[in-house]
């Protein structure tokens, strides 16, 4: 188990470049299974979750050629379907939640797929019913034995259907889209997730020859085609990392420029940070965060306490609520953080309370933060990262705190953030990896 030793109280300055988007990478890399032709993907983040997925595809028989650190070509010419029944496959795929998205492409192209219950963060209930209900409506047969958490789905031929998703699941939407592009006839997908990463997946599939309309909305029409070809695709910068850097700049009183953020794809994120009183300037496609000695949380027009809550896109992504919560601890004023989608994601606040933060955990979904206005800094402590996003929130807290902090279980952070210690040290941080 690795750890970070963080010396807090350092002011950062300079430029920082966000990595490629983790969530998009997991989707588009799974999509290479839809064709035997070469697909080149650029701006791939060098993080554990993505690297594990690529290793899984290679074990399935996909030829992967690394052209540079962030660029690779994929050729799914000869897929070993027998590998799907092996214990090695169970172990590999169970360690990463993104592995669930190989099911749609395999089902569409080969007529069958198998997957164990996927792994990932322990942040509450994350059911996969949406995926398999969609596959069944396309004509697939789904089998699952509760005594053996191994999903099996087969179809002699998928047929387009009307599918109204019971929830706007991002991975469920991606999986069903990938299954539908090779189905016979039209699939109408309603209540679909429409995050920029889903839009990117759809545009990539269209460049491969798929026929998809309604991209960017929650109503998609997919007319199946017989086969797909190769393409070249560039992954967006990671909006979660961009948000993390905004919060980090405010907490540490730093002046930072976040480069090439694809601002138009950030949605409500910049304005949500502005509600915490953080000044954000757009310069071309960069974000400049000027030095602020203090930042004050807004109130609603009637004077009531500000609430920041997650919602399906174009609402605020749940992956950033941990960052909003930790950033609010040093603001002036109070805010209610309402994490609606996952019931265990706020449990890391006990570690912030140990550091001196004033937080009331109301229930598994809500926490009230009373900002300290930097009048009382957080103090260094020893803690452990429970998941990717909480881990980075704790890292931000440690960097703003007085004294030294130790963060254990940093493998969780490495799952989603590329060489985060080296990149932050380059702009003034003091983080040692052990």
Helices and strands as residue ranges (DSSP letters): E 3-7, E 13-17, H 22-30, G 31-34, E 39-42, H 48-60, E 63-68, E 71-75, G 81-85, H 87-94, G 97-101, H 102-110, E 112-116, H 129-137, E 141-145, E 148-154, E 162-164, H 170-180, E 186-190, H 196-207, E 211-213, E 219-223, E 231-234, H 239-252, E 255-259, G 263-265, H 269-274, E 281-283, E 286-289, E 306-309, G 318-320, H 321-328, E 334-338, H 349-354, E 358-363, E 366-370, E 382-384, H 388-400, E 404-408, H 411-414, H 420-425, E 431-433
